[in-house]
């Protein structure tokens, strides 16, 4: 069923591209058969181009909206958990044998005697340069590599850290989810969640307008306009209106922003 659904999605995508191209080809070419042939060729080229562009973009996609919510709630839960270091100990032991646990950090000893220190800044404050220096003074000499996990951090901190011989990695709540929890396949239990703000914003309006449920309405309207092109001569206003409706249908059906579904080793 999944394969059939994927095939149907691709056929629908090609059909929408075909409609969009046909609107303009028909405007310039009155012979119906020739218009269909030219439309098909142009649509095929556009489809192939879009296929490769979207595949490349998909490979570079970051966290989904649902994952960002999970990242927020997992970090929130860990901050309030007095036994948070037990979770990070479990995570580290899933791939490393020698791990020592302390009240705010772990030290992982690798086979080549290189040590990695994982420091957990369990609060909701931003990691600034002064705070970084304060923490570093307590950790210096303990490991050749130090990984900071914090709610957020100033971008200036990463540049400032280059003044030291130690190798640093800085993870905020989102990159912690992606590069630790997701990478190791071990996730903390969500015991506390942020309350969602239900105030409607412009983004909510856009999300409603371009949700997959709206695609059928846009498609039907555009299809009726394109169908009329078989019998009457089209105008530029007709072409523009039909094109906009088809573009709306394409975006509503295939965008991932409003239709979401529920690397390098750090340690």
C-alpha positions in Angstrom: 0.0 0.0 0.0 2.8 2.4 0.8 4.4 1.8 -2.7 1.0 2.4 -4.3 0.6 5.6 -2.3 4.1 6.8 -3.4 3.3 6.1 -7.0 0.0 7.9 -6.8 1.8 11.0 -5.2 4.3 11.1 -8.1 1.6 10.7 -10.7 -0.4 13.5 -9.1 2.7 15.7 -9.0 3.3 15.1 -12.7 -0.4 15.8 -13.5 -0.3 19.1 -11.7 2.9 20.2 -13.5 1.2 19.1 -16.7 -1.8 21.3 -16.0 0.3 24.3 -15.2 2.4 24.0 -18.4 -0.7 23.3 -20.5 -2.4 26.5 -19.4 0.5 28.5 -21.0 1.2 26.3 -24.0 -2.5 26.4 -24.9 -2.4 30.1 -24.8 0.2 30.3 -27.6 -0.6 27.1 -29.6 -4.1 26.5 -30.8 -3.6 23.0 -32.2 -4.7 20.8 -29.4 -2.7 17.7 -30.2 0.5 19.7 -30.7 -0.2 21.6 -27.4 -0.5 18.2 -25.6 2.7 16.9 -27.0 4.7 20.0 -26.2 3.2 20.2 -22.8 4.1 16.6 -22.1 7.8 17.1 -23.1 8.2 20.3 -21.0 6.4 18.7 -18.0 8.7 15.7 -18.2 11.8 17.9 -18.1 10.4 20.0 -15.2 9.4 16.8 -13.3 12.9 15.3 -13.5 14.5 18.6 -12.4 12.1 18.9 -9.4 12.7 15.2 -8.5 16.5 15.7 -8.2 16.2 19.1 -6.4 13.7 17.7 -3.8 15.8 14.6 -3.2 18.9 16.7 -2.5 16.9 19.0 -0.3 15.4 16.0 1.6 18.9 14.7 2.4 19.7 18.1 4.0 16.5 18.5 6.0 17.0 19.3 9.7 14.6 18.6 12.5 11.0 18.3 11.8 8.5 20.3 13.7 7.4 17.3 15.8 11.1 16.6 16.6 11.7 20.1 17.7 8.7 19.8 20.2 10.2 16.6 21.5 13.6 18.2 21.8 12.1 21.0 23.9 10.2 18.7 26.1 13.0 16.2 26.6 15.4 18.9 27.7 12.7 20.3 30.0 12.2 16.9 31.5 16.0 16.3 32.0 16.5 19.7 33.8 13.8 18.7 36.3 15.1 15.2 36.7 17.6 14.7 39.6 18.8 11.5 38.1 19.6 13.0 34.7 23.2 11.8 34.8 22.0 8.2 34.9 20.3 8.7 31.5 23.5 10.2 30.0 25.5 7.4 31.6 23.2 4.8 29.9 23.6 6.7 26.6 27.4 6.8 26.7 27.7 3.1 27.8 25.7 2.1 24.7 28.8 2.7 22.6 31.7 3.1 25.0 33.1 0.8 27.7 34.9 3.1 30.1 32.6 5.8 31.4 32.9 7.7 34.7 29.9 9.6 36.1 30.1 12.8 38.2 27.4 15.1 39.4 27.4 17.3 36.3 29.5 15.5 33.7 30.7 12.2 32.3 34.3 11.3 31.3 34.6 8.8 28.5 38.0 7.1 28.1 38.7 5.8 24.6 41.0 3.0 23.6 43.8 5.4 22.5 43.7 7.0 26.0 41.9 10.1 24.6 39.3 11.4 27.0 36.0 13.1 26.2 34.1 15.0 28.8 30.3 15.5 28.4 29.1 18.4 30.6 25.4 18.9 31.2 24.4 22.5 31.9 21.0 21.6 33.4 19.1 24.9 33.4 17.3 27.3 31.0 20.0 30.0 30.9 22.0 30.9 27.8 25.6 29.8 27.8 27.7 33.0 27.6 31.4 33.5 27.4 31.7 34.4 31.1 29.8 31.3 32.1 31.8 29.2 29.7 35.1 30.4 31.2 33.7 29.7 34.7 32.8 26.2 33.8 36.0 25.6 31.8 38.2 26.6 34.8 36.7 23.7 36.7 37.1 21.2 33.9 40.5 22.1 32.3 43.0 19.3 32.2 40.4 16.6 32.6 39.9 15.7 28.9 41.2 16.6 25.5 37.6 17.0 24.2 34.7 18.7 26.0 31.1 18.5 24.8 28.8 21.2 26.3 25.1 20.4 26.5 23.0 23.5 27.3 19.6 25.0 26.6 21.2 27.5 24.2 24.5 29.3 23.7 25.9 32.5 22.3 27.4 32.0 18.9 30.4 34.1 20.1 31.2 31.2 22.5 32.2 28.9 19.7 34.7 31.4 18.3 36.1 32.3 21.8 36.6 28.6 22.5 39.1 28.5 19.7 41.6 30.2 22.0 42.1 27.0 23.9 44.0 23.8 23.1 41.0 21.7 24.1 38.6 20.6 21.4 35.0 21.8 22.1 31.6 20.9 20.8 28.5 23.0 21.8 25.1 21.5 21.7 21.8 23.3 22.3 18.5 21.5 23.1 17.9 20.8 19.4 21.4 19.6 18.4 21.5 17.5 21.6 18.4 15.7 20.4 19.8 15.3 16.9 23.4 14.4 17.6 23.0 12.5 20.9 19.5 11.2 21.4 18.7 10.5 17.8 22.2 9.4 16.8 22.5 6.9 19.7 18.8 5.9 19.4 18.3 6.5 23.1 15.7 9.1 24.2 14.9 10.5 27.7 11.4 10.0 28.9 9.2 13.1 28.5 7.8 13.8 32.0 7.2 17.5 31.5 5.8 19.3 28.5 5.7 23.0 27.5 2.2 24.4 27.2 1.5 25.3 23.6 0.4 28.8 22.9 -2.9 28.6 21.0 -2.9 32.3 19.7 -3.5 32.4 16.0 -0.6 33.9 14.0 0.0 34.6 10.3 1.9 31.3 10.2 -1.2 29.5 11.4 -3.3 31.1 8.7 -0.7 30.0 6.1 -0.6 26.5 7.5 -4.4 26.3 7.3 -4.5 27.7 3.7 -1.7 25.4 2.4 -2.6 22.2 4.2 -3.0 19.0 2.1 -6.8 19.2 2.8 -7.0 22.4 0.7 -5.2 20.9 -2.3 -8.4 19.3 -3.7 -10.2 22.6 -3.8 -7.4 24.4 -5.6 -7.0 21.4 -8.0 -10.7 21.3 -8.9 -10.9 25.0 -9.5 -7.8 25.0 -11.7 -9.0 21.9 -13.6 -12.2 23.5 -14.5 -10.4 26.5 -16.0 -8.0 24.2 -17.9 -10.9 22.2 -19.2 -12.5 25.3 -20.6 -9.3 25.9 -22.6 -10.2 23.0 -24.8 -13.2 24.9 -26.2 -12.5 28.6 -25.9 -9.5 30.9 -26.5 -7.8 31.8 -23.3 -6.7 35.2 -22.1 -3.7 36.2 -20.0 -5.8 36.7 -16.9 -7.2 33.2 -17.3 -3.6 31.8 -17.5 -2.5 33.7 -14.5 -5.5 32.7 -12.4 -5.2 29.0 -13.4 -1.4 29.0 -12.8 -1.8 30.4 -9.3 -4.5 27.8 -8.4 -2.3 25.0 -9.7 0.7 26.3 -7.8 -1.4 26.5 -4.6 -2.5 22.9 -5.2 1.1 21.7 -5.7 2.4 23.4 -2.6 -0.5 22.3 -0.5 -0.1 18.7 -1.5 3.6 18.3 -1.4 5.1 20.8 1.1 6.5 19.3 4.3 6.3 22.4 6.4 2.6 22.2 7.0 2.2 18.5 6.3 4.7 16.9 8.7 4.4 13.3 10.0 3.8 12.5 13.6 26.7 11.8 11.1 29.3 12.8 13.0 29.8 11.1 16.3 29.8 13.5 19.3 31.1 11.3 22.1 
